Amino acid sequence: MTSQVSSPAEQADGTDESAVGAQRKPVGAKDVRRLDRVIIRFAGDSGDGMQLTGDRFTSETASFGNDLSTLPNFPAEIRAPAGTLPGVSSFQLHFADHDILTPGDAPNVLVAMNPAALKANVGDLPRGAEIIVNTDEFTKRAMQKVGYDTSPLEDGSLDGYHLHPVPLTTLTVEALKDFDLSRKEAERSKNMFALGLLSWMYHRPTEGTEKFLKSKFAKKPGIAAANIAAYRAGWNFGETTEDFAVSYEVAPAATAFPPGTYRNISGNLALAYGLIAASRQADLPLFLGSYPITPASDILHELSRHKNFGVRTFQAEDEIAGIGAALGAAFGGSLAVTTTSGPGVALKSETIGLAVSLELPLLVVDIQRGGPSTGLPTKTEQADLLQAMYGRNGEAPVPVVAPRTPADCFDAALEAARIALTYRTPVFLLSDGYLANGSEPWRIPEQEELPDLAVRFAQGPNHTLDDGTEVFWPYKRDPQTLARPWAVPGTPGLEHRIGGIEKQDGTGNISYDPANHDFMVRTRQAKVDGIEVPDLEVDDPDGARTLVLGWGSTYGPITAAVRRIRKEGGRIAQAHLRHLNPFPANLGAVLKRYDKVVVPEMNLGQLATLVRAKYLVDAQSYNQVNGMPFKAEQLATVLKETIDG
């Protein structure tokens, strides 16, 4: 590549909201160009370590101070067939010197470890993008396996891109020739060679990765040393080869963040930390009853590491046992949580209904994925909203809270806990695979910034009978919240019945009385309807006539699309829902202010259906169910057409 070739950022497709500029400055024999953002995708076999490679590049980028957003994408199989299109695993990272919101629409740089990785991803690249390929894997058999009749490295099909053919495997094996490793063992380090090369190209720090490798392979120091050697060899190759005449700088995002201490965090990790913080703020032990399921399992893994915070994790034999144990822990006075994904929610539905009847606090964390049934376990979707709202027998209302970014999962967990503890009700927390596995910078809050979630358990009698006798009524309610008392088993004088059969108002005795059942059903609904949630905030600086309304993980693509439209002179308003049941009190008034309302969702229109039914507005759906998040350009086009129409 010569110094006259445009940089990756100059070839960018405008994925996010800023214009991109590049400046060159010579440093010795190599040029250094300054960019304001870059999108890189690592792709290879699911056994090539692409997720680890992307994660390490992300960690170093976060430590450098860039804003970033990631999109891991991998097969559902533990080890998909090697060299096949279904077996391709990728990791996309968008990093910048300013505030960004998405992992990017299209990569500026693709690292393809084999023909399958190239074929699966080349269609996403803008013309002029850089492609780094491992030429050692482009054998005739490997190419035929994915449908290449001729080598794409030689037939001119990649002429529109800047191709860098690099024998990654050969170079890695050569770099490790002095180590006591077989060729196969040495080849496994080729992802570290690639990471070193990309780290040189974009001036990423190296100390953190070397420290990580020493820690990861602490019991195998020879393997640690080999991986570090391969990593350094990749860096040195970039420094010395003539094929890479330019490296790139992306300055820290100094003005994008408020002052504070930051770390890179994924949605599942943020959610786990939020649950721990909630238990500490409530001064309650945290209990997780769970059954492993993609993409929720990492919450179980993480919480199991924190017994020092009073966390107890129970890996049950199935989904039903997991939520049953969690509900028992809630009855016993714990902050109780169960984690799952869509298929698990279906199995838990009867016990969620029981929690509604018992009126006990329980957090049901649903990390949504593609469905129905087993569906697409490693892909993302937002199609569990109606299941969370109505997926139980009888009238069983449950509040629903949805985070909007990976870091926001921390705050959403605290909010879900607040509602559950204050109103004595199960609460759904709807995240999804995109948020769960994606990551971004997160400002670690000070403890005084966290909400007070202190709980008062029932201590004694709360009702006086006509004859003056003082008794405990387990269903005598707080007049403001309609919450019933939380009576911990073993407290003298607070014995009471529990179970799924309808309770008598106040006493909690079994009741089959029709009027009582009508009253209890309406009271449970009124309790959820009366939950205090903040008013919906609307971003409308120009008096727009069109509103785009979103929820959950569509926040990033919607906001990026809105910024594009406004930059081009268009007028559009934006609002994003965190509380989906109950809706904010001002939502109806907000919707009626606009001539057009567009609701983008990764389902077939579930929020739009609820909005149309409740507020009688002609909300227009824009839907996608391909297992991937929206692209900003895609949404911007749709929204501009709506405005112009």
Disulfide bonds with the S-S distance in Angstrom:
none
